[in-house]
Amino acid sequence: MDAGGDWPLERLEREIGVLAAHINAATCRWLGLVAEYDRREGWADWGAKSCAQWLAHQCALAPAAAREHVRVARRLLELPLIRAAFGCGELSYSKVRALSRVATPELEEGLLELARYSTAAQLERTLRAYRGVVERELSPADHAHGERYLVCEHDDDGSLLLRARLPADEGALVLAALDAARDGLRAEPSPDRQPGEPSQPSSEGRGVSAEAEAPLGEQAPPSNASALLLMAETLLAAGPAERSPAESYQVVVHVDAAALAAPPEDGSDAEGTSQLEDGSLLHPETARRLACDASVVRILERDGRPLSVGRRTRSIPPALRRALQSRDHCCRFPGCTQRRFLHAHHIEHWAHGGSTELTNLVHLCRYHHRLVHEGGYTLERTGTRGGLRFRRPDGRPLAPHPDSRTGHWVDLERRNRRRGLLIDADTCASRWAGERLDLAMAIDGLVGHDVRLN
């Protein structure tokens, strides 16, 4: 790779600008292909839950970035002017991503002009404020509930970062819970306080660390972080309110031994029945999926009358479950990164003679567990080091990593000229001349052109 170590600065600057515009144009074309692949639902042939999940695996993107790329790709289909400017390298992906959140065919021309004369940061700020105006004017009363979210991310040092949006009433509920948790922490006896001495009232503001406000030498009142931790510990210790943690997740399935032990290809024709407690019939393969990690009670019957009832068996012991969690941190299906609500799947089902041991177990999420049992997908071990090979219903293997052997180098400049791309160092540069951003004027201009608000 030629890093331009001996180039003059002028050439280096020009090359950086030209390549940035090429990246923009290539990203636009790439997003167009993603949109077409999403429209055809090609990702479903590979067992992916969505185009974003397939994209994250195949193109080595973070899941959040893949979801955002798919969203932008879909929106670009409705915005021909923005797509054309993006395809010529004039707009960066950062600008297009911001525009795609608010753009409509009626506003597209005005937004494009704003984007040309703004930096990416200025455009983000302007459109964020404009979006707030539009939502207040047009959104129904329950819009805030539909827009709520909680994002959990990890910082570089491993610390957990939380970002949330809740409607006002639910936000008040969370704040009240934090207040109650802080009161509970404040009521705990302090080793430095004499019996009967009252605790000091909290001076903590919303979202501000109480420890930072405590005078030197005095004990800090409980913080929001401590209160949140107490809320989590309380839930894990007591379980969710208004329902029993155990019985809420219990599903009773009655399966005849012959149907459960039949080979998968013969399960639908095997003798015996498989049904839920209420009498609803189940496919035997569904019963096998549910029985992968479940308590099984063997009942010997004659003419419908039970003769003996055995003890619960077959559930995975806690020690083995911990070992499985330590080995498989997430769903093992290629491309899936889900880490919660995982099922322990028997590679060779215990009803067919498979053993309940670590080498015969694998973590799968609910969706891919269903695909393996009822969707025609199969998996097999490859060697002795825990390798797995998944196959589609047509027998084609799913590669564990993207296969780049079909890639090839092309004459990029020649292809660009053939497509009419005239790119230079200033193609994607902002036309902002350093003047102060007049946010109010920009929003007024957008509101004036928005037919929905007039």
N, C-alpha and C positions, 0 to 999 in steps of 0.2 A: 504494500500500500504506500503510495506516494503522499507523504504528509506535508509536502511543500516546505520542507525545512530550509531550503535555499532560495525560496521565492521572495521577492520584495513584498512589503505589506500591502501595496495596492492590488497586486495580483491575488494575494491570499484573501483579501476582503471581497474582491469580485467573485472569486471561486466559491466562497462560502454563500454569497447571495444567490448565485446561479444554482448551486446544488440545493439550496433551500426551496427555490421555486420548483425545481425538478421533483423534489420530495412531495411538495404540495400536489403537483399534477399527478404523480404516481399514486398518491394516497387517494385522490378523487377516483381514479380509474379502479383502484383496488376496492374502494367502498362500493362502486357500481357493481363489481363482480360479487361482492358479499351480498348486496341486495338481491341480485338475481339468484344466487345460491339459496338465500333465505326464502325467496318466493317459491322456489321449486321444492323446498324442504328437503334438500339433499342431506342435511345433517341427521335426519331421522333414520337414514339407511345405516348409520354408524352407531346407533344406539344412544346418541346424545339427546339430552332433554330439550335443547334449544340450539339455535344457530350460534348464540354467544358461547355456549359451553364447547361446541365443536371448534369454534374459532380460537378460544383460549388454549385449547390443546394443540390444534394443528399449527397455529401461528405463534405459539409461545407468548401469549398475552396474559396479563393478570385478569381474573374473572371480571372485575369491575370495569377495566378498560375494554374488554371484549363486549360487554353489554352496552357500553357507551358507543362503541364503533357501530354496532348493529343498529342502535337507535338513530344515529346520524345517517347511516346508509339508507334507512327507510325514509327519513324525512327528506333527503336529497331528491328522491323520486318526485316529490311534490314541488320542488323549488328549482325550476330550470335556470333562472338567471344566476342564482348563487352557485349552482352546480357548474355552469359554464365558466364563471370567474375562477372557481376552485380548480377546474380542469385545465385552465390556462396557467396555473401556478400563481395567480394573483392573490388569492386568499390562502391563509394558513389554516391548518386543521383546527387550531385553537379558536380562530375567528368563526369558522364554519360551525363548530360545535356550539358556540354561544348563539349564533344566528338561528340554528336549527331549533332552539328552545322556544323562540317567540315568532319566527317568521311565518307569514301567510302569503299566498299569491298576491294579495292586494298590497301588502307592506314590503314585498320583496325588493322592489326597486329602491325605495327610500332607505331600507336597511343596508343594501349593498353600498350605497353612497356613503352612509355613516361608517361602514366597515373600512372603506378605502381611506378615510381621513382620521382613523382612530388607531391607536395601538391595541393590541389584544387585551391588555389589562383595562384600558379605558372602555372598550366595547363590552367587556364582561360587566363592568360596574354599571354602565348605562342601561344595558338590557336587563340586568338584575332588578334595578329600580323600576324600569318600565313594566317588567313582568309583575311586580308587586302591585302597581297601579291597576293593571288589567284584571288581576285576580280579585282585587277588592271590588271592582265595578261589575264584573260579570259572573263571578263564581257563586254557586248556590251555597246555602248555609252549611251543608255537610261537606264542602270541598276540603276544608282543613282536615277532616277525618280521613278522607281519601289520600291526602298528601302526606300523612304522617310517616315517619321512618325512624329507624335507629341504625346507625352505622358504627360498627366496631372495627377498629384498625389497630395495628401495633406500630409503635414508634421504633426508631433504629435501635434503642437500648432495650427493646422488649416490653416497654410500658404499654398498657392498654389505653387507647384513645377512643372516647365515645362522642358521637355527634348525633343529635336527635331533633326531631320536629314533632310536636304534639299539638292537638287542638287546645284551646284555652282551658276547657274544663278538665281534660285529661292531664294537662300540664299542672293544673292546680292540685290534682290528686297526687301526682308524683311529688310535688313540693311539700304537700301536707305529710306524705309518708316520710320524706327526708326530715321534716320538722319533728315528727314523732320519734324517728330513730335517733336524732340528736338529743331529744329529751331523755330517751332511754339511756343513751351513753352518758349524759350529764348526771343522771341519777345514780350511776355506778359509783361506789365509794372510791375515792382516790387515796393512794398510799400517803400522800402529802397533806391530806385534810383531816382534821380532828373529827371525831364522831359528833354528829349534830350540827356541824358547820355547813351552811348552805353553799351550794355551788354557785359560781358566778354566772350571770346570764350571758348568752352567746351574743357576740357582736358581729357574727359572720353575716355577710351579705350574700345575696344569691350568686352562686358560682364563684365566690371569692374564698380563698383559703383562710380559715380562722387562725391557723398557726402563724400566718404572716402578720396578723394584726395583734397578736398577744404581746403585751409589754415584756421587756426582758426580765427574766426571773419569775414570771407568773406562768401558771399552767394554762395552756391554750384551751379554749372551749372546743367541743367536738366539731369536726369539719364535715362538709358535705361528702367528702371522700370516705370518711369513717362511717357516716350514716348509710351511704350506699352499700358499703361492705356488710354492714349489719343487716340491711334489708336482704341481701343475697344469702347470708348465712341463715337468716330466719326462714326464708323460703325453702332452702335445701333441708333444713332441720324439720320443719313442720309440714311441708308440702303445700301445693296450691290450695287456696281457700275454696269452700263450698263443694268439694268433691273428694272422694277417697282416692289417694294416690294408687292404691293397688287395684281396686275393683274397676276403676275407670278404664284401665287398659287391658282388661281380661276378655279374651275372645274364646268361646268354647266351640270346638269343631268336633263332630262325631264322624269318624272315618273307619270303615271296615279295613281290617288288616290286609286283605287281598288287594284292595284298591290302592292302599298306601305303598305296598311293596312291589306293585307292578312296574315294569320298566316304563320310562317316560313316554316312549313311542306307543306303548300299549295301554297307557293309563286311562284313556277315554273309553276303552272297550272292556276294561277289567271288571270282574264281578265285584259286587259290593257297592256301597253308597258313601258319599262324602257330603255332609251338610252341616250348616250352622245350627245353633241351639234353637232358633225359631223355625227350623225346617227348610230354610233356603238352601238349594243345592249348590255345591261347589265342584269345580273341576278337580280331579285328583291331584293335578300338578299344583293347583292353588293350595290344596291341603298340605302338600309336601313343602311348599315354600313357607307356610305358616309353622310347620313342624320343624323347620331347620333349627330353631332355637326356642323350644317351648317345653313345658311340662306335659308329658304324655302319661295318661292313666290307662292301663290295660284292663279291659272288662271282658270277662268270659261270659257269653250269653248262650242260651238255648231257647229257641222259639220266642225270642224277644225278651226273655226273663234273665236278668243277671245272675250268674252262679257264683262269681267271685270278682273282687275288685283289687287290683294290685296297687302298689305304691307309685308315686310320681317318679318318672325316670326321664332321661334324655336331655334335660335342660343342661346348659353349659355351666360348669362350676365357676364360682367367682374368680378363683386363681387362674383358670384357663382363659376366662374373659379378659382379665388384666393383661395376660401375656399376649393375647390377640390384639388388644388395644395398643400395647407397646410396639408391636410389630407393624400393624396396619393403622396408621394415624388417620386415614380417610378411606373413602370408597376406593376399591382397587380397580374398578372399571376404567379403561383408558379414557383420560380426559376429565373424569369426575373428581372434584375436589371437596365434596361434602364431607364434613367431619362429625356432624351430629346425627342422631337418630339412625345409627347404622345397625344393620342386621348381620348376625353371624351365619354365614352360609356354608353348608357342607358341600365340598367339591364333589365327593361321592356320597350321596344321601345315606343317612344311617339306615333307612328302610331297605336300601339295596346292599347293605353290608359295610358301608363306610364307617370308619371309627370317629368318635368325637375327641379328636386330638388336634393339636395346633397345625400339624402338616396338612390336615384335611379341612381346615377352616379358613375362611377369607371374609373380610368385611365388605359388604355391599350396602349401598343406600337402598331405600325402599323402592325407588323407581327401577334401578338396575337389578335388584333382586327379583322384581317381577319380570323383567325382560329375560333373565336367565331361566326362570322356571316356566313362564307362560308365553314369552315372546319369541321362542325359537333360538335364542342365543345360547351358546355353550362355552364352557371354559375347561381347561385342562392344565395340569402341572407340567412345567418344562424344566427338568433337571431337579437337583436336590437343594437349591438355594432359594426356594420360595418363588421361582419364576412362574408366571401364569400366561396362558395364551387364550384370548377370547376370540370366538368366531361368530360371524353374523349368521342369520338363518340360512343363507345361501352357501355357507361354508368358508367364505373369505375371512382371513384373519384380520383382526384389528391391530394395527401396529401400535406398540406402546409409546412411540415417539414419532413426530412428523418425519416423513420420508422425503429427503431432499435430493434423491438421486436423479430425479427427472429434471432438475433445474438446469438452465443453460444460460450462457452469456450471449447477449445480443448487442447489436450496434444501437445504443440508446439514442444517440444524436440523429441517426438516420430515421429511426422510427418516429422520433418527435417531429422532425421536419415533415415527414409524410402525413402526420396528423395535424399539421398546421400550428404546432407549438413554437412560438417565437419567444424564447426565454432569455433574459439577461440578468445582470446582478441587481437590477432595480425592480424586477417584475413583482415580487411580493413585499417590497418595502412599503411601510406605512407612509402616507402622504401628510401625516401630522407634522406641522411646522414648529411645534413647541408651545403653541398657545394654550392658555388655561382651559380645561374642560368645563364648559357651561352645562352642567348636568340638567338643570331645570329646562333650559332651552331645548336640549336634545330630546327630553321626554315630551315636552309640549309639541314638538314637531312630529314625533311618532304618534302621539295621541290624535293630533289633527288629521293624520292620514289613515287612522284605523277606523274603518267603517263600522266596526262593532261598537265603538264608543261615541258615535255621532248619529 
